[in-house]
Amino acid sequence: MRKLSCLLPWLTLLVLSNGLRSAEPSQWSFRNHVLPVLSKAGCNTGGCHGALAGKGGFRLSLNAYDPAADWYHITRETKGRRIDLSQPAASLLLTKPTAATRHKGGKRLDPRSEDYRILAEWIASGAPGPSAQDATLSQLEVIPARSSVTKGATLQLQVKAHYSDGSVEDVTKWAKFASADETVAKVDPANGQVEIIGHGEGAVTAWFSSQIVMARVISPFPADIPAEVFAKEKRSHFVDDLVLSQLEQLHLRPSPPASDGDWIRRVYLDTIGVLPTPSETIAFQQDTRPDKDERLIDQLLAREEFVDYWTYRWADLFLVNGRLLRPEAVKSYYQWLRERIRDNVPWDELVQEVLTAKGGSIEEGATNFYAVHQDPETMAENVSQAFLSLSINCAKCHNHPLEKWTNDQYYAFANLFARVRAKGWGGDARNGDGIRTLYVEPVGDLIQPGKGKPQPPAPLDAQPIPADDTGDRREVLAQWLTSPKNPYFTRSIANRVWAAFFGAGIVNPVDDLRVSNPASNEPLLQALSAYLANQDYDLKALMRLILTSQTYRRSSEALPENQKETKYFSRYYPRRIMAEVLHDAIATVTQVPGRFDKIALQDGSTEKTDYYPTGTRALQLYDSAVSSYFLKTFGRNERAITCECERSSQPSMIQVLHLANGDALNDKLSQKMGQVTDLLKTHSTPANLVRQAYLMCLSRPPTEDEMTGFVDLLAAAPPTEKRAAVEDLFWALMTSREFLFQH
């Protein structure tokens, strides 16, 4: 204590002199001033006193999410030893962070700073706690909200807090800053100074008092592109206008249109998940009508394969998974979804139906959405993730550290599901006997652990439902969630559909619409969302809009002026074909179908199944538990959790080895009843055979050099080796990047 006693007179004088510098007595609010000081100093982070168990016997709520509890811990816990009302400078709340007293966290506060003065004057005024009369933060503002700057420049951000009593404060010194894209801009997290280090559209988030606001910064690429380049670009509708507008701002030249061969292959794979046949490719290339693209798109949207493909894709979102559901229930769930896709049921109606589902798991397939989850918290988290693209999981224990969602909001939202029950839930998810029947109780609430009582049930950012209402709370949820006024619902599905065709969302990851993860083209996402709402949530209408755009028609070949960008859609981005589509493409080309006769169980074992007859395509599998080494190797979504991260489209060495040496391709090419045998019978000349192989695999004829090389190979092969030469031809094509990738 000798060190502290020596410093005490000086610290006391410092407190008094700091106070004299104010033009009038400061009225510091615990909620609006003291807690921001502690937050900025890092006292309530997860690595310090904000940890679940606190630190050094002192606990604060994470990022100040519980002001009342924080005030108690600071002023009342351990007999109030942390503050000294008679000698504020002797308070542990001041001596610890200034390192006047030994502190494991080191020095966090300068005794000459305004933050120190705020804490000292607050203690001197009696350390008043939070109250209902406190002004509340109504709006957070960042200045400038949008700016265009060049690489190497710096920019100072200012953050203002607008309070309910009309007051406005500069809170820049207490705000926390982070860059959403550090390839474009870096920010000093302490003071909001931005350094532009790259090119593109970046964003910096500012966080203060559980609110977050964003500043956009545009740094054009160095290319000098004449304005007439953009003026002359072909445009189909507003999608192209908005994409080209951003490209012009960023000085990015758009790639030219794709060839007919590339585009027909692309649109078939993206829309119905199958390769075009050689005859379909030739017919399209020979079609001279100006609207041939639109005609083909309409044909594809009406095909049965469209239903298979999109049912399969949405089954990832709905977690149609035989590890979690009984066999007949899985089938019922998938058939329910397939019927809705076949009938083009509007997305809002489909989601309303699943949210309010009741009845038996076989007769009412949609009820299996709840059978996968079974507890209110998991239901709430998956509904939010699947249909709003929001992760609220962090708010289960505390206020979300990076978003606005609070612990109270989490339990209010989860309480909407507290009365959902079912006969037959629990036990073995897959092998239990009987039908699970879902129903809703008229009473019952979910207790919020931290408070020992329930939160009034309420959708996120919406008014609560009266506690005495005995109706199905999910009805209110469904109406709120699918409303065009909901800021997340329409954006979520519009972004998911866009990503399905481009391999990247306007927001990435596609199921992460948090404020701190901005869209790469916000006007485009807003326009797509508005269009979908105006089309009464007709997903086919949205798909047609995207497919008919010149943006989708662009080549995947990069230009010198756009080769470094990966998110502004100046070109089509190549990506590996998804596992199921690739499996079916190999089966189609070789004319040898796959076999799906085993189900993988939770314990790693398998069991036989006869649900999938010979000829079943991978895109017709309704159960993600079907055992397939190929699908697993190439990144199939196992549907264990609601997350796009469950599916991988990244190439790997294992995939290369499996195609090069495994049975996925080699066994199919050597089958005597397969494609190679047929071609040897029907195509007498090497040139015809090579041309047909290219059309089957790559949807284009061979170039002159390619034709010469393979014709010479086939012509040089002796009769006994001709089949092997043809197999080598197909192997070379089907292991090429051009076959394996969507481009």
N, C-alpha and C positions, 0 to 999 in steps of 0.2 A: 504493500500500500504506500511505501515511501514515494514511489514514482508518481502515483496518483495525487498524493497530498501536496507534492511540490507543484504539480500542474494545475491543481484545482483553482487557486486564485486567478491564474492567468485565463483558464477556460471560462470562469465566471465572468471576468471582465470582458472576454471576447463575446460572450452571449449578450451582455448588456450593451456593448458598443455596437454590435450588429443590430440590436433592436433600435438603437438611436438613429440608425441610417434610414429607417422607414419613415416616410412622410406621415403616416398614421398607423395606429396599432394594427397589426396583422391579425386576422381572424382565421387561423389555420384550421382546416377541416381534416379530421382523421381520415375520412373516406377519400377526399379529393386532393389532399396534400401529403399527409403523413405516409399513407400507404404507397403512393407513387414514388416517394423518396426511397422507401425500403425496397420497392420493386426495382428501381433503377440501380440500387446498390447491389442487387442480387441476393438480398437476404431471404427472399421467399421462393427461391428457385428449388427445383427438385434435388439439386446437389448440396443445398444448404438447409436452412430451417424450414423450407417448404417441403422437405421430404416427409413421407408418411409418418415416420417416427420422430421427425424433427432432427435437431442436431445439438449436441451438448446440453440436453435437457430443456431446450427452448424450441417450441414448434409454432410455425406460422402456416396459414393456409397457402396452398400453391398459387402463386401469382395473385395473392390477395383476393381470392374468390369468396372468402367468408370474413367480412370486416368485423362483425360482432365478435367472432371467436378470436380474431387477431387482437382486438382491443383488450379482451379478457386476458389473453396470454401475456400481453405486454404490461398491463396495469394492475392485474389482480392476482395472477398466478404466483405461487411461491411468496405469498404475503406482500406482493407489490414491490419486490426487491429490484425490479428492472428499471424503475423510475424513482426519482427523488424530487418531489414537488417543491421542497424548500431550497434545494441546490440542484437545479436542472443539469448543470455540467457534471455532477457526480453520478448521474444516471447511467446504469450499465448500457442503456439504449444508445448512449453517446460515447461512453468510454471504450466500449468493445469495438465498434466499427472504426473508431479513430485510432485504435491500437494503443490508447492510453492505458488500457488494461489488457492483459494477455488475451489474444483472440485467435483461435485456430484458423479463422477465415481471413486473417490478415487485415490490413488497413483497407477499409471500404469507403471511408468518408473523410473528407478534409475539414478540419475544424474551422477553416476560414471560408467555407463555402456557404452558399445560400441554403443548401439542403440541411446542413448542420443547424443553421439559424432557425429553419422551420421546425425541426424536431425540438430544439431547445425552447423556442417560444411556445410551442404547443404544450410542452411539459409545464412551463411556467404558468400557463393559463389554466392549469388544473387537469390537463390531459383529457379533455372531453372526448367521449366516444361517438360512434356513428348514431344518427338519429333520423327519424322520419322527416324531419325538417331540412335535412341536407339537400342542397341543390344536386340534381342528378345529371349525369352526362347525357345530353340529348343528341349531340352530333360531334363527330370528329372530322376535322378538315385538314388537308395537307396542301401546302402551297410551295411551288406550282403543282397543279394536279396533272398537267401534261406539258411536256416540253420537247423540243427538237434540238439536239445538240450533236456535236461532232466528237469523234473518238479523241480522247486525250483531255477533254474538257471536264470541269468540275461543276457541281451544282449543289447549292445548299437548300435543304428542305426545311420548311417551317410547319409545325403542327399546332393547330388551335383547337381548344376544347370549348364547345358551346354548351352552356348549362341551362337547366330548366328555369332558372330565375332570370335568364336573359344575359347573364355575365359571360364574357369570353376571356379565356386565358391562353397565353402562349405556353404550351406544355412540351415544347421541343426537347427541353433538357431532361424530361422524364420519359419521353417516348422511347420505345425500342424499335430499331430499324433492321430490316433484312431485305436482301435482294432476291427477287424471284428467279432471276437468270443472271448468274455471275459471269457468263460469257459476254454479256452486254455491259453490265454496270455492277460495280462494287459500292457498298455503302459502309460508312463507319457506324457500327451499331450504337455508338454512344452519342453521336451528335447529328446524324442525318446528313453528313456531307457525302455526296455521290461522286464517284469517279467513273467516267465512261471509258471502258477498256476494250470494247468491241463494237460490232455492228448488229443492228436489228432493233426490235421493239422490246425493251426491258421494262421491269416494274419493280418498285421499291415499296415495301409495306411498312407502315408505321403502326405500332401497337401501343395503346394507352388505356388503362382502366377497363380491360376486357372488350374494348372496341378496336377495330382494325380499319385502316384506310389505305388507299393505294395511290401512288404517283406513277404515271407512265412516262417513260423516257424513250425517245426515238433517236437512233443513231444510224443515219443512212449508210449503206455500203458505198465503197469508193468509186464504183463504176459511174461513168457519165453517159446516161442513156437518153437520147432525144425524146421529147414529149410525144412526137408523132408515132413512136413505136407503140405506145399504149393506146393512142387514139385510133390506130389502125387494127388493133387486136380484135378478132371476132368475139362477139359477146352474144350469149343466148338469153340471159336474163340477169336479175340482180346479183346472183351468186358471182358471176364473172365481173360485174361492176365493182363489187366490194373487194374481191380478191385483187383485181388489177389496180384499184385505188391504193391499196396498201403497198403493192409491189412498186408502184410509181413513187410513193413516199420514201420507200426504202432503197430505191435505185436498184431494183432487181429485175432483170430482163426475163420474161416468161419463155419457157421452152416452146418449140413449135408443136403442132398437133402430132399425135402418134400415128403410125401407119395403120391402115385398115386391119392388117394381120395382128398387130400388137393390141389394137383396141378391141377387136372382137374376142380375142382370148381373155383380155382383162375383164370385159363386161360379162362374159359368160361365167368366169370364175367368181367374180364379186357378187353376181346377182343370183345365180342358181347353183354354184359350186361344182360345175362340170365343164369339161373342155368342149369346145365346138367340134363337130365332126368335120372331116375334110370337105364334104359336100356343102355344109353350112358355111364354112369359111370361104369356099370358092364362090358360092352364090352371093355372099355379102360383098366380096371384092369386085364382083362383076356388076353389081347393082349400081346404076348411075343416077337414081332418084336423089334429089337433094335432101329428102327427109328420111333417108334409109337408116340413119342412126336411131331416130325416134321410133320408127317402125319396129326395129329389132328390139329396142328397149321395151316397148309395149308387149311384144310377143314373149319376151323373157319373164316379165312380171306376171304373165298369165299362165305360165307353165307349172306343171305339177312339181318339178324339181325345185321351183321357187319355194313351195310350201315345205318341202323336206329341209332345204337349206336353212331357211329362216326359223323354222321350228327348232332345229338343232341349235342354232346360234342363241336364240332366246332361252332355250333350256339351260344354257350355262347360267343365265341370270336368275332363273327360277330354281336352280339347284335340283334338277331332276336326277336323283342319285340313288341307285339301288343299295348302296351301303347304309343309307339313312332311312330307306323306305322298303316296305314289303313288296315282293315282285309284282303282284297284281295292282298295287297302289302306284308303283312307278309307271306301269303301262297306262293306267287311268289318267294319271297326272299329265303324261306326255300326250295322250290322245286329246285330252281337254285343250291343251295348248295348241296342238296341231289344227284342231277344228277352228280355233279362233284365228289362226294365221290364214288358213284356207279361206275363211269367210271374210277376211280383211276387217275384222272387228277393230274399231278405233282404239288406239292405245289407251286413252283415258277410260273407256268402258272395260277393257280387258283388266286394267289395274284395279278398277273399282270392284270388279267381280272377284278377283283373288283376295283383295283386302277384306271383303265382307262375306267370304265363303263360309258355309255351314253345311253339315250333313255328313254322310258316310264317305270314306276315303276312296271307295270304288265308284259309287254312283256320282259323286261330286268331286271330280279330280282336282279342282282348285284347292280343296281343303288340305291337300298334302303340302302346300306351301307352309302351313303352320305346323304340320307334323314334323317337318325338317328342323324346326326351331324349338317349340314346346315351352319356352319360358318368356315372360314379358320383355325382359331386357334384350334377349337375343332377337325376338320378333321386332322390337323397335329398331335395333341396330341394322338388321337386314333390310327392313322396309326403307329406312333412310338411305342405305347404301345402294340398294337395287333401283329405287324409283326416284331418288333425289340426287344420287351421286354425292352424298354427304356422309362422312364418317363422324359419328358422334360418340364413338366408344370411349375416347379420353374423358368425356364429361361424366362418365359413370362414377368416377372416384373424386373428381374435382372439376372446377371450371376448365374448359378446354384451354390449354396454354397458348394456342395460336389462333383460335377462332372465337367467335362471340358466344358459343353455346355454353350454358352454365349447367352446374350439377342439378339445380332445380328444374331447368328445362328438360334435361335428360329424363328425370324421374316423372315429370309431368307427361312427357311423350310416352314413356314405357307404361305408364298407368292406363293408357288407352287400351292396352292388351291384357290388363290384369284379370279380366273376367272371361277370357277365352279358355275353354276347357275341352277335353275330349275323352271319351271312353276308349281305353286301350293305349293311351300314351305311356311312355316309360318302358323299362325293360329292354329286351333285345329289339333294336330298331328294325332289323330286317326279318327276323325269323319268328316273331310273335304270332299268335293265332288270332283270327278274327279281324273284323273291320274296325278301323278307328273312326269314331263318330264325333265330329266337332260340334260344340254348342256354346252358347254364351250365357253366363250367369247374370241375374239382375243386380247382384251386389258383389262387393269385393274390391279391394284396392291393393296396390303395391306399396310397401313401406319403404321410404327413403332412409337408408341406414344411418346417415349422419344426423338425421333429425328425429328419427323414431316415429315418424308419421308420414302419411302419403302426401304427395303433391297433388293439387287439383288437376285432373287429367286435361291435357291440352296439346294440340299440335304445336310444332315449333313456330314461335313468333305469332301465335294465335290466341284467341280468348279461351279460357278454360270452360269445360262442360260443368254444369251444376252438379255438385256432389250427390244430390238426391235423385238425379236422372237415372232411371233404371233401363233405359234403352241401350242398344248396342253402340258402344262408343266408337266402334270402327266405322259406322255409317258417317259420323261427323268427320272422322279422319279421312275417309275416302273422298268426301266432297271437298275438303280443304286441300288434300294432296293433289288431286287431279284438276283443280281449278286453273284456268288460264292465268289467273292473277298470282298463282304460286310462282315465286321467282326461280324455283329450282326444277320443278317437274318437267316442264317443256324443254328447258335447256339440257336437262340430263339426257332425254331420249334423242333429241336432235343431235347432240354431240356424239352419242353412241352410234347413231346411224351414219353420220359423216365418217366416223372412224372406221366403220366396217368397209367403206368403199375406198378410203385413202390410206388405211393402215396407221393413221395417226389422227387423233381428235383435234379439234380446235382448242380444246383443253386436254392436257395430258398430265397424268393418266386420265383416261376417260371417265373413271368413276370417282373423280376427286375435284368437285366443284367448290372447294373452299375459296374464300375471298383471297387468300394469300397464294393461290395458284391460278393466275389470270389466263384468260383466253389469248391465243396468239393473234386473233382477229375478232375483237369484241363486237364490232358492228355486224360482222357476218353471222356470228352465233345468235345475236339478237334478231336478225332478220330471218334466219332459218326457224327460230322458235316462234316468231310471230306468224310466219307462213304456215307452220304446222298447226298452230292453234286455229288459224283462219280456215284451214282445211279439215277442221273437226277431228284432228289427230289421226288422219289417214296416213299411215306410214308409207304406203305405196306411192302416194302423191309426193311425199318428201323424197323418197328414193328416186322417183322419176325426175324430179327437179334437179337433184344432184347429178344423176347419170346424164342428163341432157346438157349439162354445163360444159363450156369449153375448158374449164378448169380440170374437169375429169378427163377430157379428151387429150390433154397435153401428153407429150412424150415423157418418158422417164429419163431420157438422156440429159445430163447436166450441161449447161453452158458455162463458159468462163465467168459470166456475170452472175450466175446463180448457184454455182457448185458448192458454195460453203453454207448455204441455208438449208434448214431441214424442217421448217415449221410454218412457212408462209405460202406454200402450195404454188410456187412458181413452176413446179414440174410435178410429175407423178413419182412418188417415192417407192422404189423397188422394195419388196419384202418377201420373205420365204412364205410359200403357200401354207395355209393352216393344215394341221396334221390330217384331219379327216378328208379334206379336199384332195390332198396329195395322195393319200391312200387310194381314193376312188379314181383319181387320174391314172395311176399306175395300173389299176385293175381294168380300166376302160381301154387303155392303149394295148395292154397285153391280152385282153379278153379272158383273163383268169381272175375270177372274183375272190375276195378274201373269205375267211371262215371265222365266224364268231359263235363259238359254242361253249364258252366258259365265262363265269362270273367271278371276279376277284372279291374276296370277302375282307372284312376288317382285320382279321388276324393274319392276312397274307396268303391264306389258302385259296383254292378255287373250287367251284362246283359246276357241274354240267348244266347247260341250259339249251332248250330246243325252241326258244322264242324267235330265233333269227335264222330263217332258212337260207340255203345256198343262194347266192346272188344278192343278198342284202348288202347295201352299200354302207360305208361307215357313217354317212350323213343320215341314215335311217335308223341308227341305233338310238333307242330312247333311254338307255341306261348307261351312264358314264362308268359304271362298275364292270362293264363288259371287258374281259381281259384281252389286251392286244399290246404286244411288245412294240409294234410299229407306232401305234398311236401314242403310247407312253413316251417313246423315244423322241417323237417329234412334237411333244409339248401339248398334248390334249389337256383340256381343262377337266380336272377331276371332280369339280363341283362340290368341293368340301366347304368352301366359304364363298360369300358373295364378293368376289374381287377379280378384276380383269387380270391381275397378276398371276392367277392360277393357270392361265394359258400362256405358252411361250411360242414365239415365232422366230426365236434366235437360232441360227445354225450352230451345229456343234460337231466336234470330231467324231463322236459316237454315231451321229447321223450319217456322216460321210462313210464311215466304215460299214455301217449297216447296209447302205445302198451299194457300196462297192463290192463287199464280200459276203453279205448276208443273204438270206433267202427271200427277202422282200421283193427283190427285182430279179435276181438270177434264176430262181426256181420258176418264176412266172414266164420268163423268156424261153426257158427250155421246155415248157409244157407242150406236148405233141398236139393238143387240141386248142392251142392258143393262136395269137395273132401272127406270129412268125410263120407257122404252118400255112395259114390262109393266104398270106402274102406270097409265099413261094408258089402257091398253086395258081393265084389269079394275076400276078404281075410278072410277065415273062421277061421284060428287060430290066437291067439294073437301074436305068434312069427312072423308069416308072416306079420301081420299088423305093428308091431313095426319095423321090418326090412325095409319095404317099406317106412314108415314115415321117418326113418333116411336117407335113400337114397334120398328121395325127398328134405329134408331140408338141410342135411349136406353133401350129396354126399359121404357117407361112411356107412358101416353097423355098428350096435351098438356093443359096447364092451360086454363082457360076463356079467359084472356087470350091465350095462345099460339094456341089454336084460332081465336079471332076474328081475330087479326092475319094469320095465314097464309091463312085462308079468304078474307078480304077481298083479299089479294094475288092469290090464284089467280082469284078471281071477276072482278077488275078487268082481268086480262090478256086481250087479244084472242086469238082462236083461233091466230093465227100466233105468238104469244108465250107460249102456255100451256106448251109444253115448257120454254122458258127459265125460266119462273116455277117450275116443278117442280124443275128443276136448281138454281135459287137456293135453294129450300127445303132440299134435301138438302145443298147446299154450306154453308148456314148451320148446319145441325145437325151436320155432320161436321167443321166447323172450330171447334165450340164446345168449351169446357173440359169440359163434361159428357160429350162423346163421346171426347175425347182422353185423359181421365184416368180412372183406376180410383178409385172412390169408394164 
